[in-house]
């Protein structure tokens, strides 16, 4: 595996075409929205589990 293959697999590219830049900006925008949503998310309280709840349903 050469360095270019390794970089490509990590999402690193030398492609500076308008389409490639737009694609990268869309990814960054999606990640920003996700991080904002995760930041506003509320933690769930752990439920008290009983032995019956852990058994598979019949």
LUMLUMDREN-2810 file (N, C-alpha, C; in Angstrom, 1 decimal):
<atoms>
<atom><aa>X</aa><ch>A</ch><at>N</at><xx>0.9</xx><yy>-1.2</yy><zz>0.0</zz></atom>
<atom><aa>X</aa><ch>A</ch><at>CA</at><xx>0.0</xx><yy>0.0</yy><zz>0.0</zz></atom>
<atom><aa>X</aa><ch>A</ch><at>C</at><xx>0.9</xx><yy>1.2</yy><zz>0.0</zz></atom>
<atom><aa>X</aa><ch>A</ch><at>N</at><xx>0.7</xx><yy>2.1</yy><zz>-1.0</zz></atom>
<atom><aa>X</aa><ch>A</ch><at>CA</at><xx>1.5</xx><yy>3.3</yy><zz>-1.0</zz></atom>
<atom><aa>X</aa><ch>A</ch><at>C</at><xx>0.9</xx><yy>4.4</yy><zz>-0.2</zz></atom>
<atom><aa>X</aa><ch>A</ch><at>N</at><xx>1.5</xx><yy>5.5</yy><zz>0.0</zz></atom>
<atom><aa>X</aa><ch>A</ch><at>CA</at><xx>1.1</xx><yy>6.6</yy><zz>0.8</zz></atom>
<atom><aa>X</aa><ch>A</ch><at>C</at><xx>-0.2</xx><yy>7.2</yy><zz>0.3</zz></atom>
<atom><aa>X</aa><ch>A</ch><at>N</at><xx>-0.4</xx><yy>7.4</yy><zz>-1.0</zz></atom>
<atom><aa>X</aa><ch>A</ch><at>CA</at><xx>-1.6</xx><yy>7.9</yy><zz>-1.6</zz></atom>
<atom><aa>X</aa><ch>A</ch><at>C</at><xx>-2.8</xx><yy>7.0</yy><zz>-1.2</zz></atom>
<atom><aa>X</aa><ch>A</ch><at>N</at><xx>-2.7</xx><yy>5.7</yy><zz>-1.3</zz></atom>
<atom><aa>X</aa><ch>A</ch><at>CA</at><xx>-3.8</xx><yy>4.8</yy><zz>-1.0</zz></atom>
<atom><aa>X</aa><ch>A</ch><at>C</at><xx>-4.1</xx><yy>5.0</yy><zz>0.5</zz></atom>
<atom><aa>X</aa><ch>A</ch><at>N</at><xx>-3.1</xx><yy>5.1</yy><zz>1.3</zz></atom>
<atom><aa>X</aa><ch>A</ch><at>CA</at><xx>-3.3</xx><yy>5.2</yy><zz>2.8</zz></atom>
<atom><aa>X</aa><ch>A</ch><at>C</at><xx>-4.1</xx><yy>6.5</yy><zz>3.1</zz></atom>
<atom><aa>X</aa><ch>A</ch><at>N</at><xx>-3.7</xx><yy>7.6</yy><zz>2.4</zz></atom>
<atom><aa>X</aa><ch>A</ch><at>CA</at><xx>-4.3</xx><yy>8.9</yy><zz>2.7</zz></atom>
<atom><aa>X</aa><ch>A</ch><at>C</at><xx>-5.8</xx><yy>8.9</yy><zz>2.2</zz></atom>
<atom><aa>X</aa><ch>A</ch><at>N</at><xx>-6.0</xx><yy>8.3</yy><zz>1.0</zz></atom>
<atom><aa>X</aa><ch>A</ch><at>CA</at><xx>-7.3</xx><yy>8.2</yy><zz>0.5</zz></atom>
<atom><aa>X</aa><ch>A</ch><at>C</at><xx>-8.2</xx><yy>7.4</yy><zz>1.4</zz></atom>
<atom><aa>X</aa><ch>A</ch><at>N</at><xx>-7.8</xx><yy>6.3</yy><zz>2.0</zz></atom>
<atom><aa>X</aa><ch>A</ch><at>CA</at><xx>-8.6</xx><yy>5.5</yy><zz>2.9</zz></atom>
<atom><aa>X</aa><ch>A</ch><at>C</at><xx>-8.9</xx><yy>6.3</yy><zz>4.2</zz></atom>
<atom><aa>X</aa><ch>A</ch><at>N</at><xx>-8.1</xx><yy>7.3</yy><zz>4.5</zz></atom>
<atom><aa>X</aa><ch>A</ch><at>CA</at><xx>-8.4</xx><yy>8.2</yy><zz>5.7</zz></atom>
<atom><aa>X</aa><ch>A</ch><at>C</at><xx>-9.2</xx><yy>9.4</yy><zz>5.3</zz></atom>
<atom><aa>X</aa><ch>A</ch><at>N</at><xx>-9.6</xx><yy>9.5</yy><zz>4.1</zz></atom>
<atom><aa>X</aa><ch>A</ch><at>CA</at><xx>-10.4</xx><yy>10.7</yy><zz>3.6</zz></atom>
<atom><aa>X</aa><ch>A</ch><at>C</at><xx>-9.5</xx><yy>11.9</yy><zz>3.2</zz></atom>
<atom><aa>X</aa><ch>A</ch><at>N</at><xx>-8.2</xx><yy>11.7</yy><zz>3.1</zz></atom>
<atom><aa>X</aa><ch>A</ch><at>CA</at><xx>-7.4</xx><yy>12.8</yy><zz>2.7</zz></atom>
<atom><aa>X</aa><ch>A</ch><at>C</at><xx>-7.2</xx><yy>12.7</yy><zz>1.2</zz></atom>
<atom><aa>X</aa><ch>A</ch><at>N</at><xx>-7.4</xx><yy>13.9</yy><zz>0.5</zz></atom>
<atom><aa>X</aa><ch>A</ch><at>CA</at><xx>-7.3</xx><yy>13.9</yy><zz>-0.9</zz></atom>
<atom><aa>X</aa><ch>A</ch><at>C</at><xx>-6.7</xx><yy>15.2</yy><zz>-1.4</zz></atom>
<atom><aa>X</aa><ch>A</ch><at>N</at><xx>-6.0</xx><yy>15.1</yy><zz>-2.5</zz></atom>
<atom><aa>X</aa><ch>A</ch><at>CA</at><xx>-5.4</xx><yy>16.3</yy><zz>-3.1</zz></atom>
<atom><aa>X</aa><ch>A</ch><at>C</at><xx>-6.4</xx><yy>16.9</yy><zz>-4.1</zz></atom>
<atom><aa>X</aa><ch>A</ch><at>N</at><xx>-7.5</xx><yy>16.3</yy><zz>-4.3</zz></atom>
<atom><aa>X</aa><ch>A</ch><at>CA</at><xx>-8.5</xx><yy>16.8</yy><zz>-5.3</zz></atom>
<atom><aa>X</aa><ch>A</ch><at>C</at><xx>-9.0</xx><yy>18.1</yy><zz>-4.8</zz></atom>
<atom><aa>X</aa><ch>A</ch><at>N</at><xx>-8.8</xx><yy>19.2</yy><zz>-5.5</zz></atom>
<atom><aa>X</aa><ch>A</ch><at>CA</at><xx>-9.3</xx><yy>20.5</yy><zz>-5.2</zz></atom>
<atom><aa>X</aa><ch>A</ch><at>C</at><xx>-10.3</xx><yy>21.0</yy><zz>-6.2</zz></atom>
<atom><aa>X</aa><ch>A</ch><at>N</at><xx>-11.0</xx><yy>20.1</yy><zz>-6.8</zz></atom>
<atom><aa>X</aa><ch>A</ch><at>CA</at><xx>-12.1</xx><yy>20.5</yy><zz>-7.8</zz></atom>
<atom><aa>X</aa><ch>A</ch><at>C</at><xx>-13.2</xx><yy>21.0</yy><zz>-6.9</zz></atom>
<atom><aa>X</aa><ch>A</ch><at>N</at><xx>-14.1</xx><yy>21.9</yy><zz>-7.6</zz></atom>
<atom><aa>X</aa><ch>A</ch><at>CA</at><xx>-15.2</xx><yy>22.4</yy><zz>-6.9</zz></atom>
<atom><aa>X</aa><ch>A</ch><at>C</at><xx>-16.1</xx><yy>21.4</yy><zz>-6.3</zz></atom>
<atom><aa>X</aa><ch>A</ch><at>N</at><xx>-16.3</xx><yy>20.3</yy><zz>-7.0</zz></atom>
<atom><aa>X</aa><ch>A</ch><at>CA</at><xx>-17.1</xx><yy>19.2</yy><zz>-6.5</zz></atom>
<atom><aa>X</aa><ch>A</ch><at>C</at><xx>-16.6</xx><yy>18.6</yy><zz>-5.2</zz></atom>
<atom><aa>X</aa><ch>A</ch><at>N</at><xx>-15.2</xx><yy>18.4</yy><zz>-5.2</zz></atom>
<atom><aa>X</aa><ch>A</ch><at>CA</at><xx>-14.6</xx><yy>17.8</yy><zz>-4.0</zz></atom>
<atom><aa>X</aa><ch>A</ch><at>C</at><xx>-14.7</xx><yy>18.7</yy><zz>-2.8</zz></atom>
<atom><aa>X</aa><ch>A</ch><at>N</at><xx>-14.5</xx><yy>20.0</yy><zz>-3.0</zz></atom>
<atom><aa>X</aa><ch>A</ch><at>CA</at><xx>-14.5</xx><yy>21.0</yy><zz>-2.0</zz></atom>
<atom><aa>X</aa><ch>A</ch><at>C</at><xx>-16.0</xx><yy>21.0</yy><zz>-1.4</zz></atom>
<atom><aa>X</aa><ch>A</ch><at>N</at><xx>-17.0</xx><yy>21.0</yy><zz>-2.3</zz></atom>
<atom><aa>X</aa><ch>A</ch><at>CA</at><xx>-18.4</xx><yy>21.1</yy><zz>-1.9</zz></atom>
<atom><aa>X</aa><ch>A</ch><at>C</at><xx>-18.7</xx><yy>19.8</yy><zz>-1.0</zz></atom>
<atom><aa>X</aa><ch>A</ch><at>N</at><xx>-18.2</xx><yy>18.7</yy><zz>-1.5</zz></atom>
<atom><aa>X</aa><ch>A</ch><at>CA</at><xx>-18.4</xx><yy>17.4</yy><zz>-0.7</zz></atom>
<atom><aa>X</aa><ch>A</ch><at>C</at><xx>-17.8</xx><yy>17.5</yy><zz>0.7</zz></atom>
<atom><aa>X</aa><ch>A</ch><at>N</at><xx>-16.6</xx><yy>18.1</yy><zz>0.8</zz></atom>
<atom><aa>X</aa><ch>A</ch><at>CA</at><xx>-16.0</xx><yy>18.2</yy><zz>2.1</zz></atom>
<atom><aa>X</aa><ch>A</ch><at>C</at><xx>-16.7</xx><yy>19.2</yy><zz>3.0</zz></atom>
<atom><aa>X</aa><ch>A</ch><at>N</at><xx>-17.2</xx><yy>20.3</yy><zz>2.4</zz></atom>
<atom><aa>X</aa><ch>A</ch><at>CA</at><xx>-18.0</xx><yy>21.2</yy><zz>3.2</zz></atom>
<atom><aa>X</aa><ch>A</ch><at>C</at><xx>-19.3</xx><yy>20.6</yy><zz>3.7</zz></atom>
<atom><aa>X</aa><ch>A</ch><at>N</at><xx>-19.9</xx><yy>19.8</yy><zz>2.9</zz></atom>
<atom><aa>X</aa><ch>A</ch><at>CA</at><xx>-21.1</xx><yy>19.1</yy><zz>3.3</zz></atom>
<atom><aa>X</aa><ch>A</ch><at>C</at><xx>-20.9</xx><yy>18.2</yy><zz>4.4</zz></atom>
<atom><aa>X</aa><ch>A</ch><at>N</at><xx>-19.8</xx><yy>17.5</yy><zz>4.4</zz></atom>
<atom><aa>X</aa><ch>A</ch><at>CA</at><xx>-19.4</xx><yy>16.5</yy><zz>5.5</zz></atom>
<atom><aa>X</aa><ch>A</ch><at>C</at><xx>-19.2</xx><yy>17.3</yy><zz>6.8</zz></atom>
<atom><aa>X</aa><ch>A</ch><at>N</at><xx>-18.4</xx><yy>18.4</yy><zz>6.7</zz></atom>
<atom><aa>X</aa><ch>A</ch><at>CA</at><xx>-18.2</xx><yy>19.3</yy><zz>7.9</zz></atom>
<atom><aa>X</aa><ch>A</ch><at>C</at><xx>-19.5</xx><yy>19.8</yy><zz>8.4</zz></atom>
<atom><aa>X</aa><ch>A</ch><at>N</at><xx>-20.4</xx><yy>20.3</yy><zz>7.5</zz></atom>
<atom><aa>X</aa><ch>A</ch><at>CA</at><xx>-21.7</xx><yy>20.8</yy><zz>8.0</zz></atom>
<atom><aa>X</aa><ch>A</ch><at>C</at><xx>-22.5</xx><yy>19.7</yy><zz>8.7</zz></atom>
<atom><aa>X</aa><ch>A</ch><at>N</at><xx>-22.5</xx><yy>18.5</yy><zz>8.1</zz></atom>
<atom><aa>X</aa><ch>A</ch><at>CA</at><xx>-23.2</xx><yy>17.4</yy><zz>8.8</zz></atom>
<atom><aa>X</aa><ch>A</ch><at>C</at><xx>-22.6</xx><yy>17.1</yy><zz>10.1</zz></atom>
<atom><aa>X</aa><ch>A</ch><at>N</at><xx>-21.3</xx><yy>17.1</yy><zz>10.3</zz></atom>
<atom><aa>X</aa><ch>A</ch><at>CA</at><xx>-20.7</xx><yy>16.8</yy><zz>11.5</zz></atom>
<atom><aa>X</aa><ch>A</ch><at>C</at><xx>-21.0</xx><yy>17.9</yy><zz>12.6</zz></atom>
<atom><aa>X</aa><ch>A</ch><at>N</at><xx>-21.0</xx><yy>19.1</yy><zz>12.1</zz></atom>
<atom><aa>X</aa><ch>A</ch><at>CA</at><xx>-21.3</xx><yy>20.2</yy><zz>13.0</zz></atom>
<atom><aa>X</aa><ch>A</ch><at>C</at><xx>-22.8</xx><yy>20.1</yy><zz>13.6</zz></atom>
<atom><aa>X</aa><ch>A</ch><at>N</at><xx>-23.7</xx><yy>19.8</yy><zz>12.7</zz></atom>
<atom><aa>X</aa><ch>A</ch><at>CA</at><xx>-25.1</xx><yy>19.6</yy><zz>13.1</zz></atom>
<atom><aa>X</aa><ch>A</ch><at>C</at><xx>-25.2</xx><yy>18.4</yy><zz>14.1</zz></atom>
<atom><aa>X</aa><ch>A</ch><at>N</at><xx>-24.5</xx><yy>17.4</yy><zz>13.8</zz></atom>
<atom><aa>X</aa><ch>A</ch><at>CA</at><xx>-24.5</xx><yy>16.2</yy><zz>14.7</zz></atom>
<atom><aa>X</aa><ch>A</ch><at>C</at><xx>-24.0</xx><yy>16.6</yy><zz>16.1</zz></atom>
<atom><aa>X</aa><ch>A</ch><at>N</at><xx>-22.8</xx><yy>17.3</yy><zz>16.1</zz></atom>
<atom><aa>X</aa><ch>A</ch><at>CA</at><xx>-22.2</xx><yy>17.7</yy><zz>17.4</zz></atom>
<atom><aa>X</aa><ch>A</ch><at>C</at><xx>-23.1</xx><yy>18.6</yy><zz>18.2</zz></atom>
<atom><aa>X</aa><ch>A</ch><at>N</at><xx>-23.8</xx><yy>19.5</yy><zz>17.5</zz></atom>
<atom><aa>X</aa><ch>A</ch><at>CA</at><xx>-24.8</xx><yy>20.4</yy><zz>18.2</zz></atom>
<atom><aa>X</aa><ch>A</ch><at>C</at><xx>-25.9</xx><yy>19.6</yy><zz>18.8</zz></atom>
<atom><aa>X</aa><ch>A</ch><at>N</at><xx>-26.5</xx><yy>18.6</yy><zz>18.0</zz></atom>
<atom><aa>X</aa><ch>A</ch><at>CA</at><xx>-27.5</xx><yy>17.8</yy><zz>18.6</zz></atom>
<atom><aa>X</aa><ch>A</ch><at>C</at><xx>-27.1</xx><yy>17.0</yy><zz>19.7</zz></atom>
<atom><aa>X</aa><ch>A</ch><at>N</at><xx>-25.9</xx><yy>16.4</yy><zz>19.6</zz></atom>
<atom><aa>X</aa><ch>A</ch><at>CA</at><xx>-25.4</xx><yy>15.6</yy><zz>20.7</zz></atom>
<atom><aa>X</aa><ch>A</ch><at>C</at><xx>-25.2</xx><yy>16.4</yy><zz>22.0</zz></atom>
<atom><aa>X</aa><ch>A</ch><at>N</at><xx>-24.7</xx><yy>17.7</yy><zz>21.8</zz></atom>
<atom><aa>X</aa><ch>A</ch><at>CA</at><xx>-24.5</xx><yy>18.6</yy><zz>22.9</zz></atom>
<atom><aa>X</aa><ch>A</ch><at>C</at><xx>-25.8</xx><yy>18.9</yy><zz>23.6</zz></atom>
<atom><aa>X</aa><ch>A</ch><at>N</at><xx>-26.9</xx><yy>19.0</yy><zz>22.9</zz></atom>
<atom><aa>X</aa><ch>A</ch><at>CA</at><xx>-28.2</xx><yy>19.3</yy><zz>23.5</zz></atom>
<atom><aa>X</aa><ch>A</ch><at>C</at><xx>-29.0</xx><yy>18.0</yy><zz>24.0</zz></atom>
<atom><aa>X</aa><ch>A</ch><at>N</at><xx>-28.5</xx><yy>16.9</yy><zz>23.7</zz></atom>
<atom><aa>X</aa><ch>A</ch><at>CA</at><xx>-29.2</xx><yy>15.6</yy><zz>24.1</zz></atom>
<atom><aa>X</aa><ch>A</ch><at>C</at><xx>-29.1</xx><yy>15.5</yy><zz>25.6</zz></atom>
<atom><aa>X</aa><ch>A</ch><at>N</at><xx>-30.2</xx><yy>14.9</yy><zz>26.1</zz></atom>
<atom><aa>X</aa><ch>A</ch><at>CA</at><xx>-30.3</xx><yy>14.6</yy><zz>27.5</zz></atom>
<atom><aa>X</aa><ch>A</ch><at>C</at><xx>-29.9</xx><yy>13.1</yy><zz>27.7</zz></atom>
<atom><aa>X</aa><ch>A</ch><at>N</at><xx>-29.2</xx><yy>12.9</yy><zz>28.8</zz></atom>
<atom><aa>X</aa><ch>A</ch><at>CA</at><xx>-28.8</xx><yy>11.6</yy><zz>29.2</zz></atom>
<atom><aa>X</aa><ch>A</ch><at>C</at><xx>-30.0</xx><yy>10.8</yy><zz>29.7</zz></atom>
<atom><aa>X</aa><ch>A</ch><at>N</at><xx>-30.0</xx><yy>9.5</yy><zz>29.4</zz></atom>
<atom><aa>X</aa><ch>A</ch><at>CA</at><xx>-31.0</xx><yy>8.6</yy><zz>29.8</zz></atom>
<atom><aa>X</aa><ch>A</ch><at>C</at><xx>-30.6</xx><yy>8.1</yy><zz>31.2</zz></atom>
<atom><aa>X</aa><ch>A</ch><at>N</at><xx>-31.6</xx><yy>7.9</yy><zz>32.0</zz></atom>
<atom><aa>X</aa><ch>A</ch><at>CA</at><xx>-31.3</xx><yy>7.3</yy><zz>33.3</zz></atom>
<atom><aa>X</aa><ch>A</ch><at>C</at><xx>-31.3</xx><yy>5.8</yy><zz>33.1</zz></atom>
<atom><aa>X</aa><ch>A</ch><at>N</at><xx>-30.4</xx><yy>5.1</yy><zz>33.7</zz></atom>
<atom><aa>X</aa><ch>A</ch><at>CA</at><xx>-30.4</xx><yy>3.6</yy><zz>33.6</zz></atom>
<atom><aa>X</aa><ch>A</ch><at>C</at><xx>-31.6</xx><yy>3.0</yy><zz>34.2</zz></atom>
<atom><aa>X</aa><ch>A</ch><at>N</at><xx>-32.3</xx><yy>2.1</yy><zz>33.6</zz></atom>
<atom><aa>X</aa><ch>A</ch><at>CA</at><xx>-33.5</xx><yy>1.5</yy><zz>34.1</zz></atom>
<atom><aa>X</aa><ch>A</ch><at>C</at><xx>-33.0</xx><yy>0.4</yy><zz>35.1</zz></atom>
<atom><aa>X</aa><ch>A</ch><at>N</at><xx>-33.9</xx><yy>0.2</yy><zz>36.1</zz></atom>
<atom><aa>X</aa><ch>A</ch><at>CA</at><xx>-33.6</xx><yy>-1.0</yy><zz>37.0</zz></atom>
<atom><aa>X</aa><ch>A</ch><at>C</at><xx>-34.0</xx><yy>-2.2</yy><zz>36.2</zz></atom>
<atom><aa>X</aa><ch>A</ch><at>N</at><xx>-33.0</xx><yy>-3.1</yy><zz>36.0</zz></atom>
<atom><aa>X</aa><ch>A</ch><at>CA</at><xx>-33.3</xx><yy>-4.3</yy><zz>35.3</zz></atom>
<atom><aa>X</aa><ch>A</ch><at>C</at><xx>-33.6</xx><yy>-5.5</yy><zz>36.2</zz></atom>
<atom><aa>X</aa><ch>A</ch><at>N</at><xx>-34.5</xx><yy>-6.2</yy><zz>35.9</zz></atom>
<atom><aa>X</aa><ch>A</ch><at>CA</at><xx>-34.8</xx><yy>-7.4</yy><zz>36.7</zz></atom>
<atom><aa>X</aa><ch>A</ch><at>C</at><xx>-34.4</xx><yy>-8.6</yy><zz>35.8</zz></atom>
<atom><aa>X</aa><ch>A</ch><at>N</at><xx>-34.2</xx><yy>-9.8</yy><zz>36.4</zz></atom>
<atom><aa>X</aa><ch>A</ch><at>CA</at><xx>-33.8</xx><yy>-11.0</yy><zz>35.7</zz></atom>
<atom><aa>X</aa><ch>A</ch><at>C</at><xx>-34.8</xx><yy>-11.3</yy><zz>34.5</zz></atom>
<atom><aa>X</aa><ch>A</ch><at>N</at><xx>-36.0</xx><yy>-11.0</yy><zz>34.7</zz></atom>
<atom><aa>X</aa><ch>A</ch><at>CA</at><xx>-37.0</xx><yy>-11.3</yy><zz>33.6</zz></atom>
<atom><aa>X</aa><ch>A</ch><at>C</at><xx>-36.8</xx><yy>-10.4</yy><zz>32.4</zz></atom>
<atom><aa>X</aa><ch>A</ch><at>N</at><xx>-36.3</xx><yy>-9.2</yy><zz>32.6</zz></atom>
<atom><aa>X</aa><ch>A</ch><at>CA</at><xx>-36.1</xx><yy>-8.3</yy><zz>31.4</zz></atom>
<atom><aa>X</aa><ch>A</ch><at>C</at><xx>-34.9</xx><yy>-8.8</yy><zz>30.6</zz></atom>
<atom><aa>X</aa><ch>A</ch><at>N</at><xx>-34.0</xx><yy>-9.4</yy><zz>31.2</zz></atom>
<atom><aa>X</aa><ch>A</ch><at>CA</at><xx>-32.8</xx><yy>-9.8</yy><zz>30.4</zz></atom>
<atom><aa>X</aa><ch>A</ch><at>C</at><xx>-33.0</xx><yy>-11.1</yy><zz>29.7</zz></atom>
<atom><aa>X</aa><ch>A</ch><at>N</at><xx>-34.1</xx><yy>-11.9</yy><zz>30.0</zz></atom>
<atom><aa>X</aa><ch>A</ch><at>CA</at><xx>-34.4</xx><yy>-13.1</yy><zz>29.3</zz></atom>
<atom><aa>X</aa><ch>A</ch><at>C</at><xx>-35.0</xx><yy>-12.8</yy><zz>27.9</zz></atom>
<atom><aa>X</aa><ch>A</ch><at>N</at><xx>-34.7</xx><yy>-13.6</yy><zz>26.9</zz></atom>
<atom><aa>X</aa><ch>A</ch><at>CA</at><xx>-35.4</xx><yy>-13.4</yy><zz>25.6</zz></atom>
<atom><aa>X</aa><ch>A</ch><at>C</at><xx>-36.9</xx><yy>-13.6</yy><zz>25.7</zz></atom>
<atom><aa>X</aa><ch>A</ch><at>N</at><xx>-37.6</xx><yy>-12.9</yy><zz>24.9</zz></atom>
<atom><aa>X</aa><ch>A</ch><at>CA</at><xx>-39.1</xx><yy>-13.0</yy><zz>24.8</zz></atom>
<atom><aa>X</aa><ch>A</ch><at>C</at><xx>-39.4</xx><yy>-14.3</yy><zz>24.2</zz></atom>
<atom><aa>X</aa><ch>A</ch><at>N</at><xx>-40.4</xx><yy>-14.9</yy><zz>24.6</zz></atom>
<atom><aa>X</aa><ch>A</ch><at>CA</at><xx>-40.9</xx><yy>-16.2</yy><zz>24.1</zz></atom>
<atom><aa>X</aa><ch>A</ch><at>C</at><xx>-42.0</xx><yy>-16.0</yy><zz>23.1</zz></atom>
</atoms>
